[in-house]
């Protein structure tokens, strides 16, 4: 089956056929009217590429560095929770595939696999995405476990003081199967809530009871006090918060709207990327997730100032359809499409991608002076 798939979008339809509706909806849908979910993709389509021709692109190097780690490409794997709903190997298969692609995987706080089991899959560059639970001592111990297991950074998620209003999960009365838990927080949280029926969804009930809604920028300093790992902040959508993030001392920013799963009618991440890059002024790297489905999307994000992108849903769809092999193919297709985009735009390496390579709706019409 996988031989017939030629782009990452095709995995979604196959995943929808294969997964129970409750599980597919958990991965695929967004908050409220799902306007932002659609906009995340459509905003990329409104950006045009301005290719340069007659450039020697016989040797192309797509490698890049993220926090000092050399990667094969500026395409990384975003944190997505409960991957064992998609495939019985879940995050373990994703970890092996990501390592084979020579890039970074971010393990979700909502993973069904432990930090230690992911580490046992073999070498790889892995970050840990962190929600701040009410049990601070327990959170501190999980962070220390991540460090001991060889994870290389903490990705603090700042956009989730509560769960977004996800109507499909409510209609489905989402619950986690009895054999699955939030493995890394099992000792400090009541995972049984996720397996209990709720008027909204077990996910929302769990977040309301376990996640600390009082977090502020001072949590960055708190994390600094318990770990030596670099800290990235995920969920930034405004220049104002980007400036505050830099002031708080983070090592990187991820422009994210949580896959359109939190607040609907916020802008697509690609639409606000340039504002955030300008606010940061080169002091820390800026990354993006949300809506990346093509190598040309990666190219557009880098032209607007991103140091790299993270991909979420396509990875899970590949996992659902074909396990580790599906994730490998998703990453390979994006890699190959990005290589073509580089060559056909007249770029030999990631550093060659410039702002002048793209036109956005906010740009004046360009006219040649020749």
C-alpha positions in Angstrom: 0.0 0.0 0.0 2.7 2.5 1.0 4.3 2.2 -2.5 1.2 3.9 -3.9 1.4 6.9 -1.6 3.1 9.9 -3.3 2.6 12.7 -0.7 1.9 13.0 3.0 -1.7 14.1 2.6 -2.6 10.7 1.2 -1.8 9.1 4.5 -4.7 11.0 6.3 -7.4 9.4 4.2 -5.9 5.9 4.8 -5.6 6.6 8.5 -9.3 7.6 8.6 -10.2 4.3 7.1 -8.1 2.3 9.5 -8.6 4.0 12.8 -11.8 3.9 15.0 -13.7 7.2 14.6 -12.9 8.3 18.2 -9.2 7.9 17.7 -9.1 9.5 14.2 -11.1 12.5 15.4 -8.7 13.0 18.4 -5.8 13.3 16.0 -7.5 15.1 13.1 -9.9 17.7 14.4 -9.5 21.1 16.1 -11.3 23.4 18.3 -14.8 24.9 17.8 -15.5 25.7 14.1 -12.0 24.5 13.1 -11.4 27.7 11.2 -7.8 27.8 12.4 -7.3 24.1 11.5 -8.1 24.9 7.9 -6.3 28.2 7.9 -3.0 26.6 9.0 -2.9 24.9 5.6 -4.6 27.5 3.5 -2.3 30.3 4.6 0.7 28.4 3.2 -1.2 28.2 -0.1 -1.4 32.0 -0.3 2.4 32.4 -0.2 4.2 32.4 -3.5 7.7 31.3 -4.2 10.0 33.6 -6.3 12.6 31.2 -7.8 15.9 32.2 -9.2 17.2 30.4 -12.3 20.5 29.6 -13.9 22.1 28.6 -10.6 24.4 25.6 -10.3 22.4 23.2 -8.0 24.3 20.1 -8.8 25.4 19.8 -5.2 22.7 20.5 -2.6 23.2 20.3 1.2 20.0 20.3 3.2 21.6 19.8 6.6 21.2 22.3 9.4 22.0 22.8 13.1 19.4 23.1 15.9 20.8 24.1 19.3 24.1 22.8 18.1 22.9 19.5 16.9 23.6 18.6 13.2 20.5 17.4 11.4 19.9 16.1 7.9 17.2 18.6 7.2 15.3 21.4 9.0 12.2 19.1 9.3 11.6 17.7 12.8 8.8 15.7 14.5 6.4 17.6 16.7 5.0 16.2 20.0 1.8 14.3 19.4 0.1 12.5 22.3 -1.3 9.0 22.7 0.5 7.5 19.7 -0.4 4.0 20.7 -4.0 4.8 19.7 -2.5 4.8 16.1 -0.2 1.8 16.4 0.7 -0.6 19.1 4.4 0.5 19.0 3.4 4.2 19.2 6.2 6.5 20.1 8.8 3.8 20.0 8.2 3.3 16.2 8.3 7.1 15.7 11.5 7.4 17.7 13.2 4.8 15.5 12.0 6.3 12.3 13.0 9.8 13.3 16.5 8.6 14.3 16.8 6.9 10.9 16.0 10.2 9.3 18.7 11.9 11.3 16.5 14.6 12.8 14.8 15.5 16.1 11.8 14.0 17.7 9.9 15.8 20.5 8.2 13.3 22.9 4.8 14.5 24.2 3.9 14.7 27.9 0.9 12.7 26.8 3.0 9.8 25.4 1.9 6.3 26.1 5.6 5.2 26.2 8.1 6.1 28.9 11.1 8.3 28.4 13.3 5.4 29.3 11.7 3.0 26.7 12.0 5.7 24.0 15.7 6.0 24.9 16.1 2.3 24.6 15.1 2.3 21.0 18.6 3.5 20.2 20.6 6.7 19.5 18.7 9.8 18.5 18.3 13.5 19.2 15.1 13.8 21.4 13.4 16.7 23.2 10.7 16.4 25.8 7.6 18.5 25.6 6.4 19.5 29.0 3.0 20.5 30.6 3.3 21.8 34.1 1.2 19.6 36.4 -0.1 20.8 39.7 2.3 18.3 41.4 5.5 20.4 41.0 7.8 17.9 42.8 6.5 15.2 40.4 7.1 17.4 37.4 10.6 18.1 38.5 11.3 14.4 38.8 10.0 13.8 35.3 12.3 16.5 33.9 15.2 14.9 35.7 14.3 11.6 34.2 14.3 13.1 30.8 17.8 14.4 31.4 19.0 11.1 32.7 17.5 9.3 29.7 19.5 11.5 27.3 16.9 13.9 26.1 18.5 17.1 24.9 16.0 19.9 25.6 12.7 20.7 27.3 9.9 22.1 25.2 7.6 24.0 27.6 4.1 24.3 26.3 2.6 27.7 27.2 -0.7 27.8 25.5 -2.6 25.2 27.6 -3.8 26.5 31.0 -7.0 24.6 30.0 -8.0 22.4 27.2 -9.5 23.9 24.0 -13.2 23.2 23.2 -12.9 20.2 20.9 -16.4 19.3 19.9 -15.6 16.0 18.2 -13.9 14.7 21.4 -17.0 15.9 23.3 -19.4 14.2 20.9 -17.3 11.0 20.9 -17.0 11.1 24.7 -13.3 10.4 24.3 -11.8 8.0 26.7 -8.4 6.3 26.7 -8.4 2.5 26.4 -7.8 0.7 29.8 -4.4 -0.6 28.8 -3.0 2.9 28.0 -1.8 5.6 30.3 0.1 8.9 30.3 3.2 6.8 31.1 5.6 9.5 32.3 3.2 11.1 34.6 1.4 8.0 35.9 2.8 8.4 39.4 1.9 12.0 39.8 -1.5 12.2 38.2 -4.8 10.3 38.2 -4.7 8.6 34.8 -8.0 6.8 35.6 -9.8 10.1 34.7 -8.8 9.5 31.1 -10.6 6.1 31.1 -13.7 7.5 32.7 -16.8 8.8 30.9 -17.3 12.6 31.1 -19.9 15.1 30.0 -17.2 16.7 27.8 -14.3 14.4 27.2 -11.9 12.6 29.5 -9.1 14.7 28.1 -10.7 18.0 29.2 -11.6 16.5 32.6 -8.0 15.3 33.1 -6.6 18.7 32.1 -9.0 20.5 34.5 -8.0 18.3 37.4 -4.3 17.9 36.8 -2.7 20.7 34.8 -1.6 23.9 36.5 -3.5 26.8 35.1 -1.5 29.4 37.1 1.7 29.2 35.1 3.5 32.4 34.1 6.9 33.3 32.6 8.5 32.7 36.0 8.2 29.0 35.2 11.1 29.4 32.8 13.3 30.4 35.8 11.9 27.5 37.8 12.9 25.0 35.1 16.3 26.6 34.9 16.7 25.7 38.6 16.0 22.0 38.1 17.7 21.2 34.8 20.7 22.2 32.7 18.9 21.3 29.5 18.0 24.1 26.9 14.4 25.3 27.2 12.2 26.1 24.3 8.8 27.7 24.7 5.9 26.4 22.5 2.7 28.3 21.7 3.9 31.8 20.9 1.6 33.7 18.4 2.5 37.3 19.0 5.5 39.6 18.9 4.7 40.7 22.4 5.0 37.2 23.8 8.1 36.5 21.7 9.8 39.5 23.4 8.7 38.2 26.8 10.0 34.8 26.0 13.4 36.1 25.1 13.4 38.2 28.3 12.5 35.2 30.3 15.7 33.4 29.0 14.4 30.7 26.7 16.8 29.1 24.2 14.3 29.0 21.4 10.7 29.7 20.4 8.2 27.5 18.6 5.5 29.4 16.8 2.5 27.2 17.4 -1.3 27.3 17.8 -1.3 23.7 19.1 -2.4 22.3 15.8 -5.5 24.5 16.0 -6.7 22.4 19.0 -6.8 25.2 21.6 -8.3 28.6 20.7 -10.1 28.8 17.3 -9.8 31.9 15.1 -6.2 32.5 16.1 -4.1 33.1 13.0 -2.2 30.4 11.1 1.3 30.0 12.4 2.9 30.9 9.0 0.9 34.2 9.0 2.5 35.4 12.3 6.0 33.9 11.8 7.6 37.0 10.4 6.2 39.2 13.2 7.7 36.9 15.8 11.1 36.6 14.0 11.3 40.4 13.9 10.5 40.7 17.6 13.1 38.2 18.5 15.8 39.9 16.3 18.0 36.9 16.0 18.6 36.5 19.8 17.2 32.9 19.8 16.1 30.6 17.0 12.5 30.6 16.0 10.7 27.4 14.8 7.2 26.7 13.5 4.6 24.0 13.6 1.1 23.8 12.1 0.0 23.0 8.6 3.3 21.8 7.1 2.3 19.3 4.4 4.8 19.9 1.6 8.5 20.5 1.1 7.5 23.9 -0.4 5.8 24.7 3.0 9.2 24.1 4.7 10.9 26.4 2.1 8.3 29.2 2.7 8.7 29.0 6.5 12.5 29.2 6.2 12.3 32.1 3.8 10.1 34.0 6.4 12.7 33.4 9.1 12.1 30.0 10.7 15.2 28.0 11.7 13.2 24.8 11.1 9.7 23.3 11.2 8.0 20.6 13.2 5.5 18.2 11.7 2.8 16.5 13.7 -0.3 15.0 12.2 1.3 13.6 9.0 3.7 11.6 11.2 0.8 10.1 13.2 -1.1 9.2 10.0 1.9 7.5 8.6 2.3 5.6 11.9 -1.4 4.5 11.8 -1.1 3.2 8.3 2.2 1.5 8.3 3.9 1.8 11.6 7.6 2.7 11.7 7.8 2.3 7.9 5.0 4.9 7.5 6.8 7.5 9.6 10.0 6.9 7.7 8.2 7.4 4.4 6.5 10.6 5.6 9.8 12.1 6.6 11.5 10.9 3.3 8.8 12.4 1.2 9.1 15.8 2.9 12.9 15.6 2.7 12.7 14.9 -1.0 10.1 17.6 -1.8 12.2 20.1 0.2 15.3 19.1 -1.9 13.3 19.8 -5.1 12.1 23.1 -3.8 15.7 24.1 -3.0 17.0 23.2 -6.4 14.1 24.8 -8.4 14.4 28.0 -6.4 18.2 28.3 -7.1 19.4 27.4 -3.6 22.2 25.0 -2.8 21.9 25.0 1.0 19.4 26.0 3.7 21.4 29.3 4.3 20.7 30.3 0.7 17.0 30.7 1.3 16.2 34.4 1.6 13.2 36.6 2.3 13.2 37.6 -1.3 12.4 34.0 -2.3 8.8 34.4 -1.3 5.9 36.8 -1.8 3.2 37.2 0.8 -0.1 39.0 0.8 1.5 41.8 2.8 4.2 42.4 0.3 3.9 45.1 -2.5 3.8 43.8 -6.0 7.4 43.5 -7.2 8.3 44.9 -10.6 11.6 44.2 -12.3 13.8 47.3 -12.8 15.8 45.7 -15.6 
